[in-house]
Amino acid sequence: MQHFHYDDLKFTYSPLHEPIGTVQPGEAFCVDTEDCFTGRFRNPRDWSAKNLRWVLENLDGVTGPVAIEGATPGDVVEVTLHDVVPTTPGSIATSPCDDPTPSDWWGQWNGCGSFPIVDGHVVFSDSIRVPVRPLVGCIATAPDRETVLSKMQGRWGGNMDCNEMRAGATIVLPVNVPGALLYFGDAKAAMGDGEIVQAPEIGTTITASVEVRRRPPEMQWPRVTTPEQLVTVVSATTLDRAVGLAFAELLAWVVADMGMPREQAALLLAMVAHTGVCQTANSLHTGKCTVRRDALRT
């Protein structure tokens, strides 16, 4: 099995990057990722103006890109996450969280540290342990005509921080350049939807495989499939627009797959689909719309 390491982290998604390797469709491979702070915030002694400045300029280093043999523009890659294993403690940046506007709490960072991960739990305190449920915060293909900071997101994926992007899920992303150029990073040990406050950031070893398909004509944004549900993920300048577009994206998907008239499908989704928040920590907010597969069975 090929194993790709993080010794050449990228801090952008770019069609100009040389692949660190190539995998065949259906081939299982492993990817090591660093935490979003690149290991600089694991100990309270690491806190310094110099380290903070470096981290703010280099958030969310990603491993990649990995090229997918045969992937061409007009395709999608279906990236199945078979396993996501934490390899580091859960690093955090601390804040007093006392500004009236929670979005400004990120600018109040005043220290750092980490939570141990023991027996599948984040050790929050002597009395509180939180089950580890790792999600892959950044997963992306390369955009076709621009270079984008890895902390950002768009139609090609990126820093979506979607809780459904974990082991057992398949993430569907567009292919914009030959080989797709796939990136992984920014995993969390556990995170509540919205990422209002710092979640424990972890390094991981991800086991994945990729299939290549033609892109569905109606697909405009990333998708997630699991055995239980279908999810669309959209980023926009406001959260209401993001979740509205995620609903519209799911509606187009259901219409195409079920052959149901659009008005009828919209009425059904109004009863069984759920919009939600992925993250609000970036200048672009990311929303999702989810429906259980069994709610769509006829």
C-alpha positions as CSV (number, residue, x, y, z in Angstrom):
1,M,0.0,0.0,0.0
2,Q,1.3,3.4,-0.9
3,H,1.8,5.7,2.1
4,F,2.1,9.5,1.6
5,H,3.8,11.6,4.3
6,Y,3.5,15.2,5.3
7,D,7.1,16.1,4.9
8,D,6.1,18.5,2.0
9,L,3.0,20.3,3.4
10,K,1.2,22.6,1.1
11,F,-0.5,25.8,2.3
12,T,-2.5,26.3,-1.0
13,Y,-4.6,24.3,-3.4
14,S,-3.1,24.8,-6.8
15,P,-3.1,23.3,-10.4
16,L,0.6,24.2,-10.4
17,H,1.6,21.7,-7.7
18,E,3.5,18.6,-8.7
19,P,1.9,15.4,-7.4
20,I,3.6,13.6,-4.5
21,G,2.4,10.4,-6.0
22,T,-0.2,8.7,-8.2
23,V,-2.8,6.1,-7.3
24,Q,-5.1,4.0,-9.4
25,P,-8.9,4.0,-9.1
26,G,-9.9,1.5,-6.5
27,E,-6.4,1.4,-4.9
28,A,-6.2,1.7,-1.1
29,F,-3.6,4.2,0.1
30,C,-2.6,6.0,3.3
31,V,-2.0,9.7,3.9
32,D,-0.4,11.2,7.0
33,T,-1.6,14.7,8.0
34,E,-0.4,17.3,10.4
35,D,-2.7,19.2,12.7
36,C,-3.8,22.6,11.4
37,F,-1.1,24.4,13.6
38,T,1.7,22.2,12.1
39,G,2.5,20.9,15.6
40,R,3.4,24.4,16.9
41,F,0.7,24.6,19.6
42,R,1.0,21.3,21.5
43,N,2.5,22.6,24.7
44,P,1.7,25.8,26.6
45,R,5.4,26.7,26.4
46,D,5.0,26.9,22.6
47,W,2.9,30.1,22.9
48,S,4.9,33.1,21.6
49,A,4.3,36.0,19.3
50,K,6.6,34.4,16.8
51,N,4.7,31.1,16.8
52,L,1.3,32.8,16.6
53,R,2.4,35.0,13.7
54,W,3.7,31.9,11.9
55,V,0.5,29.9,12.5
56,L,-1.8,32.7,11.4
57,E,0.2,32.9,8.2
58,N,0.3,29.1,7.6
59,L,-3.0,27.7,8.9
60,D,-4.2,24.3,7.6
61,G,-1.2,22.8,5.9
62,V,-2.4,19.9,3.8
63,T,-0.7,16.7,2.5
64,G,-0.7,16.3,-1.3
65,P,-1.5,16.6,-3.9
66,V,-2.1,12.9,-4.8
67,A,-2.9,12.4,-8.5
68,I,-5.6,9.9,-9.5
69,E,-4.8,8.0,-12.7
70,G,-7.3,8.6,-15.5
71,A,-9.2,11.5,-13.8
72,T,-9.9,14.2,-16.3
73,P,-11.8,17.5,-16.2
74,G,-15.5,16.7,-16.4
75,D,-15.2,13.8,-14.0
76,V,-15.7,13.5,-10.2
77,V,-13.5,11.6,-7.8
78,E,-15.4,9.6,-5.1
79,V,-13.0,9.6,-2.1
80,T,-13.9,6.9,0.4
81,L,-12.4,7.4,3.9
82,H,-11.9,3.8,5.2
83,D,-10.2,4.9,8.4
84,V,-9.1,8.1,10.2
85,V,-6.7,7.4,13.0
86,P,-5.4,10.2,15.3
87,T,-1.6,10.3,15.6
88,T,-1.1,13.3,17.9
89,P,-2.8,14.9,21.0
90,G,-5.6,17.3,20.3
91,S,-4.0,20.8,20.0
92,I,-5.9,23.9,20.8
93,A,-5.6,27.7,20.9
94,T,-7.3,29.2,23.9
95,S,-9.4,32.3,24.1
96,P,-11.4,34.1,26.9
97,C,-14.4,34.0,24.6
98,D,-15.8,37.2,26.1
99,D,-16.3,39.4,23.1
100,P,-20.0,39.9,22.4
101,T,-19.6,38.6,18.9
102,P,-18.5,34.9,18.8
103,S,-16.9,35.3,15.4
104,D,-14.4,37.6,17.0
105,W,-13.3,35.1,19.6
106,W,-10.8,33.7,17.1
107,G,-9.0,37.0,17.3
108,Q,-8.7,36.7,21.1
109,W,-6.2,33.7,21.1
110,N,-4.0,34.0,24.2
111,G,-2.5,30.6,24.7
112,C,-2.2,27.1,23.5
113,G,-2.0,23.5,24.7
114,S,-3.4,20.0,24.0
115,F,-5.7,17.3,25.3
116,P,-4.4,13.7,25.4
117,I,-6.2,11.1,23.5
118,V,-6.5,7.9,25.5
119,D,-8.5,4.7,24.7
120,G,-10.5,6.4,22.0
121,H,-11.4,9.5,24.1
122,V,-10.2,13.1,24.3
123,V,-9.2,13.5,28.0
124,F,-10.8,16.9,28.6
125,S,-10.4,16.8,32.4
126,D,-10.2,14.3,35.3
127,S,-13.9,13.8,35.1
128,I,-14.8,14.5,31.4
129,R,-13.8,12.3,28.5
130,V,-15.2,13.0,25.0
131,P,-15.4,10.1,22.5
132,V,-13.1,10.6,19.5
133,R,-15.0,11.0,16.3
134,P,-12.3,12.3,13.8
135,L,-13.4,14.3,10.9
136,V,-11.3,15.4,8.0
137,G,-11.6,19.2,7.9
138,C,-9.8,19.9,4.6
139,I,-10.3,17.7,1.6
140,A,-10.0,19.2,-1.9
141,T,-9.2,18.8,-5.5
142,A,-7.1,21.5,-7.2
143,P,-9.0,24.4,-8.7
144,D,-8.5,24.8,-12.5
145,R,-7.3,28.4,-12.9
146,E,-6.3,29.8,-9.5
147,T,-4.2,29.1,-6.4
148,V,-6.2,29.3,-3.2
149,L,-5.1,29.3,0.5
150,S,-5.7,25.9,2.0
151,K,-7.7,27.5,4.9
152,M,-10.3,28.5,2.3
153,Q,-13.1,26.5,0.6
154,G,-15.1,26.5,-2.6
155,R,-16.8,24.2,-5.2
156,W,-13.6,22.1,-5.2
157,G,-13.9,21.4,-1.5
158,G,-11.3,22.7,0.9
159,N,-11.7,23.8,4.5
160,M,-15.3,22.6,4.9
161,D,-15.1,21.2,8.5
162,C,-18.1,19.0,7.8
163,N,-18.8,16.4,10.5
164,E,-20.1,13.9,7.9
165,M,-16.6,13.7,6.4
166,R,-15.3,10.9,8.6
167,A,-14.5,7.2,8.3
168,G,-17.2,5.3,6.4
169,A,-18.1,8.3,4.2
170,T,-17.5,8.9,0.5
171,I,-16.7,12.5,-0.5
172,V,-17.5,13.4,-4.1
173,L,-15.4,16.3,-5.5
174,P,-15.1,17.7,-9.0
175,V,-12.1,17.1,-11.2
176,N,-10.8,20.4,-12.6
177,V,-7.4,19.4,-13.8
178,P,-5.9,16.2,-15.1
179,G,-5.2,13.8,-12.2
180,A,-7.7,15.7,-10.0
181,L,-4.8,16.6,-7.5
182,L,-6.2,15.6,-4.1
183,Y,-5.3,17.1,-0.7
184,F,-6.0,16.1,2.9
185,G,-5.6,17.8,6.3
186,D,-7.0,19.8,9.2
187,A,-8.6,16.9,11.0
188,K,-10.3,17.3,14.4
189,A,-10.6,14.7,17.2
190,A,-14.2,15.8,17.8
191,M,-16.2,18.9,16.9
192,G,-19.7,20.2,17.4
193,D,-21.4,21.5,14.2
194,G,-20.4,25.1,13.5
195,E,-16.9,25.2,15.0
196,I,-17.8,28.2,17.0
197,V,-14.9,27.6,19.4
198,Q,-11.6,25.8,18.8
199,A,-11.9,22.0,18.5
200,P,-9.0,19.8,19.2
201,E,-6.8,19.7,16.1
202,I,-5.0,16.4,15.3
203,G,-2.5,14.8,13.0
204,T,-3.9,11.6,11.4
205,T,-3.2,8.6,9.3
206,I,-6.0,8.4,6.7
207,T,-6.7,5.2,4.8
208,A,-8.6,6.0,1.6
209,S,-9.5,4.9,-1.9
210,V,-10.8,6.8,-4.9
211,E,-13.1,5.9,-7.8
212,V,-13.5,8.1,-10.9
213,R,-16.9,8.8,-12.5
214,R,-18.4,11.2,-14.9
215,R,-19.7,14.3,-13.2
216,P,-23.4,14.5,-12.9
217,P,-24.7,17.5,-14.9
218,E,-26.6,18.9,-11.9
219,M,-23.7,18.7,-9.4
220,Q,-22.3,22.1,-8.6
221,W,-20.9,21.5,-5.0
222,P,-19.3,18.7,-3.0
223,R,-21.4,15.8,-1.9
224,V,-21.0,13.2,0.8
225,T,-22.6,9.8,0.8
226,T,-22.8,7.2,3.6
227,P,-24.8,4.0,3.8
228,E,-27.5,6.0,5.7
229,Q,-27.6,9.4,4.1
230,L,-26.9,11.9,1.3
231,V,-25.3,15.2,2.1
232,T,-24.6,18.4,0.0
233,V,-22.0,20.9,1.2
234,V,-22.0,24.6,0.1
235,S,-20.0,27.6,1.1
236,A,-21.2,31.2,0.8
237,T,-20.8,34.7,2.3
238,T,-23.7,34.2,4.6
239,L,-24.9,31.1,6.4
240,D,-28.5,31.5,5.3
241,R,-27.4,31.5,1.6
242,A,-25.1,28.5,2.2
243,V,-27.8,26.3,3.7
244,G,-30.3,27.5,1.1
245,L,-28.0,26.6,-1.7
246,A,-27.2,23.2,0.0
247,F,-31.0,22.5,0.0
248,A,-31.2,23.4,-3.7
249,E,-28.2,21.2,-4.5
250,L,-29.8,18.3,-2.7
251,L,-33.1,18.9,-4.5
252,A,-31.3,18.8,-7.9
253,W,-29.6,15.5,-6.9
254,V,-32.9,13.9,-5.8
255,V,-34.7,15.0,-9.0
256,A,-31.9,13.6,-11.2
257,D,-31.7,10.3,-9.3
258,M,-35.3,9.6,-8.7
259,G,-36.9,11.1,-11.7
260,M,-39.4,12.9,-9.5
261,P,-40.9,16.2,-10.7
262,R,-39.0,19.1,-9.1
263,E,-42.0,20.6,-7.2
264,Q,-42.9,17.2,-5.8
265,A,-39.3,16.5,-4.7
266,A,-39.1,19.9,-3.0
267,L,-42.3,19.2,-1.0
268,L,-40.8,15.8,0.0
269,L,-37.5,17.3,1.1
270,A,-39.3,20.0,3.0
271,M,-40.5,17.1,5.3
272,V,-37.5,14.9,5.4
273,A,-34.3,16.9,4.7
274,H,-32.4,18.9,7.3
275,T,-30.1,21.9,6.8
276,G,-27.2,22.4,9.1
277,V,-24.0,24.2,9.9
278,C,-20.5,22.9,9.1
279,Q,-18.4,25.9,10.1
280,T,-18.8,29.6,10.6
281,A,-15.1,30.3,11.5
282,N,-14.1,31.5,8.0
283,S,-15.0,34.5,5.9
284,L,-17.1,32.0,3.8
285,H,-19.6,30.0,6.0
286,T,-20.2,26.4,5.1
287,G,-23.7,24.8,5.3
288,K,-25.1,21.4,4.5
289,C,-28.3,19.7,3.7
290,T,-28.8,16.0,4.7
291,V,-31.5,13.4,4.0
292,R,-31.7,9.8,5.1
293,R,-31.7,7.3,2.2
294,D,-34.7,5.5,3.6
295,A,-36.8,8.6,3.5
296,L,-36.4,8.6,-0.3
297,R,-37.4,5.0,-0.9
298,T,-40.6,4.4,-2.8
